[in-house]
Structure formats: structure tokens, C-alpha cells
Amino acid sequence: MSDMKAVKVLRTVRVAETGNHYGREIVKGTEDKVPENVFAGLEAEGYVEALGGKKGGKGALRDDGPTVAEFVAAGYSASDYPPHGYASRSTPEEIAEAVKAAKADEKAAKAAAKMRDAILADLMKLSDEDLAKVVEAEKIAVVDGDSKDVVLGKIADARMAAQA
């Protein structure tokens, strides 16, 4: 059996384990032990750092990265924070709140998509004449050459915007 090295887990990852074909998962934010022969690779990729190790050495995480709010504002998922190679500049509470907000946004987006689909389903039941009346009544900007699908989408989008 190989020697084990005590580590602080920076990112959750599955590691090799003697006698376990599938390995085992080491979890972010915990202290654990990993086989000495895989430590260097895990450290280089930012998954772990040696316990008691000195900061600033090879594999040390940078401390000049973004906060979770900056990370999300740049278009990244809060659940992927902190970025690879960087230490967190946000508290666990801030990260949890950002993840919670992202899940709420995702839920709202799914609900909006479902509502838009329902509007489109209702509009598809209308005849071309009735659609023309809707376009006129709701002042939808259509141009010559717009397909029926495009017109339906414009009506649905205008109705969604009016409800927001």
C-alpha cells in the first residue's frame, strides 16, 4: 500500500483507492488523505493542498481572483466557484446565497419557457386571419417575409414582456 499524504481538499474529486475499483470521493472544504503517488497531480490541478504546507509554493492557490459575485457577473456558474487555481475571496454564506440565487433564476427561466410554450400552443390554433387581427390589435412589428413561426414568436414574446 502506498504512503498517504494529509491534504486540505479545495475541489471535490474522485481519487484512486487501493482495493476499490471505483475509487472514492474527497470533498471540498474537508481534510483528507490521498495516496502520495497521486498527490502531485491533484495539487497541480488545484484539487488539494498539503496540510501544514507553506503558502506560495508550487500548487499554491492565487488569492487575487474574483469574489463569487464578480465570478457570476462574468457569466460563470456560482456552483463552479472559486475558479481553478484561485482561493475563494467570498464567505461560504455568500457562495451558498449565489448558488441559491442561480437555482431560483433557473427555476424562473423554466417557468417562463413553459409559459411561452403555452402561449405559442394557443396561438397555433388560430387561423391566419385571426393571427393578422392579433398582430393588428397588439401592434406587433412584423415585416414582409416573416414566416408564421416568426410571427407567432413575436406575439408570444410581446405578451411575455407585457406580463413582466
C-alpha positions in Angstrom: 0.0 0.0 0.0 1.3 3.4 -0.9 2.0 6.1 1.6 -0.8 8.6 2.3 -0.5 12.4 2.4 -2.7 14.6 4.5 -4.4 17.3 2.4 -6.9 20.1 2.5 -9.5 19.4 -0.2 -10.0 22.5 -2.4 -12.3 21.0 -5.0 -14.3 17.8 -4.9 -12.8 14.9 -6.9 -12.7 11.2 -7.1 -9.3 9.6 -6.3 -7.8 6.2 -6.5 -8.1 3.9 -3.5 -6.4 0.6 -3.0 -8.9 -2.2 -3.2 -11.7 -0.1 -4.6 -12.1 -0.3 -8.3 -14.1 2.9 -8.4 -12.0 5.0 -6.1 -13.6 7.4 -3.6 -14.6 11.0 -3.5 -12.8 13.6 -1.5 -15.0 16.6 -0.7 -14.2 20.3 -1.0 -13.7 22.0 2.3 -12.6 18.9 4.2 -9.3 17.5 5.3 -8.5 14.0 4.0 -5.6 11.7 2.9 -4.7 10.8 -0.6 -2.1 8.4 -1.9 1.3 10.0 -2.1 1.7 8.9 -5.8 -1.3 11.0 -6.9 -0.8 14.0 -4.6 1.4 16.0 -7.1 -1.2 15.7 -9.9 -4.0 16.7 -7.6 -2.1 19.6 -6.2 -1.0 20.8 -9.7 -4.7 20.8 -10.8 -5.8 22.7 -7.7 -7.8 19.9 -6.1 -5.8 19.7 -2.9 -3.0 21.4 -0.9 -0.8 19.7 1.6 -1.8 20.2 5.2 0.8 22.3 7.0 2.3 23.2 3.7 3.6 26.7 3.2 1.6 29.2 1.1 3.2 30.4 -2.2 4.8 27.1 -3.1 4.2 25.2 -6.2 0.5 24.4 -6.5 -0.5 27.2 -4.0 -3.7 28.9 -4.9 -3.7 32.5 -6.0 -5.5 35.0 -3.8 -6.2 37.7 -6.4 -9.2 36.0 -8.0 -12.8 37.3 -8.2 -15.4 37.2 -5.5 -18.4 35.0 -6.2 -20.5 38.0 -7.2 -17.8 39.1 -9.7 -17.5 35.5 -11.0 -21.2 35.2 -11.6 -21.4 38.7 -13.2 -18.7 37.5 -15.6 -21.1 34.7 -16.8 -19.9 31.8 -14.8 -21.9 29.4 -12.7 -21.8 30.0 -8.9 -21.5 26.3 -8.4 -18.1 26.4 -10.2 -16.7 29.0 -7.7 -13.9 29.5 -7.0 -12.2 29.4 -10.4 -9.5 26.7 -10.9 -6.2 27.8 -9.3 -7.7 30.5 -7.1 -8.6 30.7 -3.4 -12.1 31.8 -2.5 -12.5 35.5 -1.7 -16.1 35.0 -0.6 -17.5 33.5 2.5 -19.3 30.2 2.4 -22.5 32.0 3.1 -22.0 34.3 0.1 -21.3 31.3 -2.1 -24.3 29.5 -0.8 -26.5 32.5 -1.5 -25.1 32.9 -5.0 -25.8 29.2 -5.7 -29.4 29.6 -4.3 -30.0 32.7 -6.4 -28.7 30.8 -9.5 -31.1 28.0 -8.9 -34.0 30.4 -8.4 -33.1 32.1 -11.7 -33.0 28.7 -13.4 -36.4 27.9 -12.0 -37.9 31.2 -13.1 -36.4 30.7 -16.6 -38.0 27.2 -16.8 -41.3 28.7 -15.7 -41.1 31.4 -18.3 -40.2 28.9 -21.1 -43.2 26.8 -20.1 -45.5 29.9 -20.2 -44.1 30.9 -23.6 -44.8 27.4 -24.9 -48.4 27.6 -23.7 -48.9 30.9 -25.4 -47.5 29.5 -28.6 -49.7 26.5 -28.4 -52.8 28.7 -28.1 -51.6 30.9 -31.0 -51.1 28.0 -33.3 -54.8 27.1 -33.0 -55.7 30.5 -34.7 -56.3 30.8 -38.4 -54.1 33.2 -40.5 -56.9 35.7 -40.5 -57.2 35.6 -36.7 -53.4 35.9 -36.4 -53.5 39.0 -38.6 -56.1 40.5 -36.3 -53.9 39.8 -33.2 -50.9 41.4 -34.9 -53.0 44.5 -35.7 -54.7 44.7 -32.2 -51.4 44.1 -30.3 -49.3 46.3 -32.6 -46.8 43.6 -33.3 -44.0 44.7 -35.6 -43.9 42.2 -38.5 -42.2 42.6 -41.8 -42.9 41.0 -45.2 -41.3 37.7 -45.4 -41.7 36.8 -41.7 -42.8 33.2 -41.5 -45.8 32.1 -39.5 -43.4 30.7 -36.8 -41.6 34.1 -36.6 -44.9 36.0 -36.2 -46.0 33.6 -33.5 -42.8 34.1 -31.7 -43.1 37.8 -31.9 -46.6 37.7 -30.5 -45.5 35.4 -27.7 -42.5 37.5 -26.8 -44.6 40.7 -26.7 -47.1 39.0 -24.4 -44.3 37.7 -22.1 -42.8 41.2 -22.0 -46.2 42.7 -21.2 -46.6 40.3 -18.2 -43.1 41.1 -16.8 
